[in-house]
Amino acid sequence: MAKTSVVTLDLNFQGRVQTIAAYLVHHADGAVLVDCGSGSTIEALQAGLAANGLTAHDVSHVLLTHIHLDHAGAAGWFAEQGAKILVHPAGALHLTDPKKLLRSARRIYGDRMSSLWGKFVPVPESNIVVPRDEEEIRIGRLRFLAIDTPGHAKHHYAYILEDMCFSGDVGGVRVPGFPYVRIPMPPPELDLMKWRASVQRMRALKFSRIAPTHFGIFDDAGWQLQALEQGIDETTLWLENIMRTEPDIDELRSRFLAWANEEGLRRGLRADGIESYDLANPLGMSADGLFRYWHNVRNAAAV
């Protein structure tokens, strides 16, 4: 039986290729998108749809892996075009009433919010669909399986279609041409213990292809998940060693950037790929996520 065709749409985030993707899957009555980018990438997404003979009105469903703005910022705009928006139950309210989501993002991005992410339109409740964990999502002949995968965020789903996993951010960041998987670890919901359990759950599903939103479709899902799990273990060990000295956030950020850059070079990241990785996953943000994780999650779990 032939595999369902999946098209990678490059959203050319900040003028850079291979940074943020949306995945296009045709069905008899239109198309599905897995993730949809931000308000700032709508024009590029429309161009990608047009290149495939479609308009935004042909998109019947948008499956969000999670509600971070690089994945879900354009969801409200697609709802205005008529699409149903599928989202984790912990994320649905933040789409219909995004004040808290946007307030949290502004704390991170400050005056760069507009240039990075563009306009965020709330999603009407009537356009929201909330699948359950392990629920089969039927869209025409397509069958997606929603898998609850916390760790990067508590509101994260991965979606399985045949032999492919759309892994959002829980599958890591990987740019074509580089044998390197980076772990995106932003605040406020990073949990390395839950992330490791999510990776183990994903590995048990034994899909062969993986499609992280950052960036592209890869045929070696087993290798990527193994590299991701190893990276989580190494990061956990590094964090435990560093936090014994009780560094403040500035010292932790400095030491993490040095360690992470060294790890990237050791694992094959070249200078021509650094910008794409850094746009998809700024290392300073991961350092902030690790600092918050240690003090708010890791220490509490150890008590």
C-alpha positions in Angstrom: 0.0 0.0 0.0 1.4 3.4 -1.0 2.4 5.8 1.7 0.3 9.0 2.0 2.2 11.9 0.5 3.4 14.6 3.0 4.7 17.9 1.8 7.1 20.0 3.8 6.3 23.7 3.5 9.2 25.9 4.4 7.9 29.1 6.2 11.2 31.0 5.6 11.2 32.3 9.2 13.1 35.6 9.4 14.2 35.0 5.8 16.0 31.8 6.7 15.3 28.5 5.1 15.0 25.2 7.0 14.0 26.8 10.3 10.2 26.3 10.7 8.1 23.9 8.7 4.4 23.2 8.4 3.4 19.8 7.0 0.8 19.5 4.3 -1.3 16.4 3.8 -4.0 16.3 1.0 -7.3 14.6 1.5 -10.3 14.2 -0.8 -12.0 17.4 0.4 -9.0 19.6 1.0 -5.9 19.4 3.1 -4.6 19.1 6.7 -1.7 21.1 8.1 0.4 19.8 11.0 1.5 23.0 12.7 1.0 26.3 11.0 3.7 28.7 12.0 3.2 32.2 13.3 1.4 35.3 12.1 4.7 36.5 10.7 5.0 33.5 8.3 1.4 33.5 6.9 2.5 35.0 3.6 5.1 32.2 3.1 2.6 29.6 4.1 0.1 30.9 1.6 2.8 30.8 -1.1 3.5 27.1 -0.1 -0.1 26.3 -0.4 -0.4 28.0 -3.8 2.5 26.0 -5.1 0.5 22.9 -4.2 -2.7 24.2 -5.9 -4.4 25.2 -2.7 -5.5 28.3 -0.8 -6.0 28.7 2.9 -9.7 28.0 2.5 -8.8 24.5 1.4 -7.2 23.7 4.8 -10.0 21.9 6.7 -7.9 21.0 9.8 -4.8 22.3 11.5 -3.2 19.8 14.0 -1.1 21.7 16.5 1.7 19.9 18.3 1.6 22.6 20.9 0.7 26.2 21.3 4.1 28.0 21.2 3.9 30.8 18.7 6.3 29.3 16.2 3.9 26.4 15.9 0.5 27.8 16.5 0.6 31.6 16.1 -1.3 31.5 12.8 -4.0 29.1 14.2 -6.6 31.9 14.7 -6.0 33.2 11.2 -6.7 29.7 9.8 -9.8 29.4 11.9 -11.0 32.6 10.2 -10.6 30.8 6.9 -12.8 28.0 8.2 -10.3 25.4 9.6 -10.9 23.3 12.6 -8.0 23.6 15.1 -6.9 20.5 17.0 -5.0 21.0 20.2 -4.0 19.4 23.4 -6.5 19.9 26.2 -4.0 21.9 28.3 -3.6 24.3 25.4 -7.1 24.9 24.2 -8.0 27.7 26.6 -4.8 29.6 25.7 -5.9 29.7 22.0 -9.4 31.1 22.8 -8.1 33.5 25.4 -4.5 34.1 24.6 -3.7 36.8 27.2 -1.6 34.6 29.4 0.2 33.0 26.5 1.1 36.3 25.0 2.1 37.8 28.3 4.5 34.9 28.9 5.9 35.3 25.4 6.4 39.1 25.9 8.5 38.4 29.0 10.8 36.3 26.8 10.9 38.3 23.5 10.2 41.8 24.7 10.1 44.4 21.9 10.9 41.7 19.3 7.4 40.1 19.7 5.9 41.7 16.6 8.8 41.3 14.2 9.3 37.6 15.3 5.7 36.4 15.5 3.4 38.9 13.9 -0.3 39.1 14.9 -2.0 36.5 17.0 -5.7 36.1 16.4 -7.7 34.2 19.1 -9.4 31.0 17.9 -13.2 30.8 18.4 -14.2 28.0 20.7 -16.5 26.7 17.9 -13.3 26.0 15.8 -11.5 24.1 18.6 -11.3 20.3 18.6 -9.6 18.6 21.6 -8.6 15.0 20.9 -7.8 12.7 23.8 -4.5 10.9 24.3 -4.3 7.9 21.8 -7.4 9.0 20.1 -7.6 8.3 16.4 -8.4 11.4 14.4 -10.3 10.6 11.2 -10.2 13.2 8.3 -11.5 11.6 5.2 -9.3 8.6 4.6 -6.5 9.9 6.8 -5.9 8.5 10.2 -3.8 10.4 12.7 -3.1 9.2 16.2 -2.6 11.8 18.9 0.1 10.9 21.5 0.5 13.0 24.7 4.2 13.8 24.9 5.0 16.3 27.7 8.6 17.5 28.5 9.1 20.4 26.2 5.7 21.7 27.2 2.8 20.1 29.1 0.4 20.8 26.2 2.3 18.8 23.6 1.0 16.2 21.2 2.9 14.2 18.7 0.8 12.8 15.8 1.3 9.5 14.0 0.3 9.0 10.4 1.1 5.6 9.1 4.9 5.2 9.6 5.5 8.9 10.3 5.6 10.8 13.5 5.0 14.6 13.4 7.1 15.3 16.5 6.7 19.0 17.0 9.5 19.9 19.5 9.5 16.8 21.6 11.5 15.1 18.8 14.2 17.7 19.0 15.6 20.2 16.5 17.4 18.8 13.5 18.4 20.5 10.2 18.9 18.5 7.0 22.6 17.8 6.4 23.7 17.7 10.0 24.0 14.5 12.2 23.0 16.6 15.2 19.8 16.8 17.3 19.4 19.8 19.6 17.0 19.7 22.6 14.8 22.9 22.7 14.3 23.6 26.4 12.5 26.9 27.0 10.8 28.0 30.1 8.3 27.7 31.8 7.3 24.0 31.4 10.5 22.2 30.7 10.6 18.8 32.5 13.5 16.5 31.5 12.2 13.5 33.4 8.8 13.7 31.6 10.6 14.3 28.3 12.7 11.2 28.6 9.5 9.2 29.3 7.9 10.7 26.2 10.8 9.7 24.1 10.6 6.1 25.4 6.9 6.1 24.6 7.6 7.3 21.1 10.3 4.7 20.6 7.8 1.9 21.5 5.5 3.0 18.6 8.3 2.0 16.2 7.5 4.5 13.4 10.3 4.7 10.8 10.0 8.4 9.7 10.0 11.5 11.9 9.1 15.1 11.0 10.1 17.7 13.6 8.7 21.1 13.0 12.4 22.3 13.0 13.0 20.9 10.3 12.1 18.3 7.7 11.2 14.7 7.2 13.9 12.1 8.1 13.9 8.3 7.4 15.9 7.4 10.5 13.5 8.0 13.3 15.1 5.3 15.5 18.5 7.1 15.3 17.0 10.5 16.0 15.1 9.3 19.1 18.2 7.5 20.4 20.3 10.7 19.9 17.6 12.7 21.6 17.4 10.4 24.6 21.2 10.4 24.9 21.2 14.2 24.8 18.6 14.4 27.5 20.7 12.1 29.7 23.9 14.1 29.1 22.1 17.4 29.7 20.7 16.1 33.0 24.1 15.0 34.1 25.7 18.3 33.1 23.0 20.2 35.0 23.4 18.2 38.1 27.1 18.8 38.1 26.9 22.5 37.4 24.1 23.2 40.0 26.3 21.9 42.8 28.1 25.3 42.6 24.8 27.2 42.9 25.4 29.5 39.9 23.1 32.4 39.3 21.2 32.6 36.0 23.9 34.7 34.2 26.7 32.2 35.1 24.5 29.2 34.2 23.7 30.8 30.8 27.3 31.5 30.0 28.5 28.0 31.0 25.6 26.3 29.1 26.3 28.2 25.9 29.9 27.2 26.0 29.0 23.5 26.7 26.2 23.3 24.1 28.3 24.9 21.4 31.1 22.5 22.1 28.7 19.6 22.0 27.3 20.8 18.7 30.7 20.9 17.0 31.6 17.5 18.5 28.5 16.0 16.9 28.9 17.5 13.5 27.3 20.9 13.5 29.1 23.2 11.1 29.2 27.0 10.8 26.7 27.0 7.9 24.1 25.3 10.1 24.4 27.3 13.3 22.1 30.1 12.3 19.2 27.7 11.5 19.6 25.9 14.8 19.9 29.1 16.7 16.7 30.6 15.1 14.8 27.4 15.9 16.3 27.0 19.4 18.1 29.9 20.9 20.6 28.4 23.4 20.1 31.3 25.9 16.4 30.4 26.2 17.3 26.8 26.9 19.6 27.9 29.7 16.7 29.9 31.2 14.5 26.8 30.9 17.1 24.6 32.7 17.5 27.2 35.5 13.8 27.3 36.1 13.5 23.5 35.8 16.1 22.9 38.4 14.6 25.2 40.9 10.9 24.6 40.3 10.7 21.0 39.1 13.9 19.0 39.8 14.4 20.1 43.4 10.7 19.7 44.2 10.8 16.1 42.8 13.9 15.3 45.0 12.2 16.3 48.2 
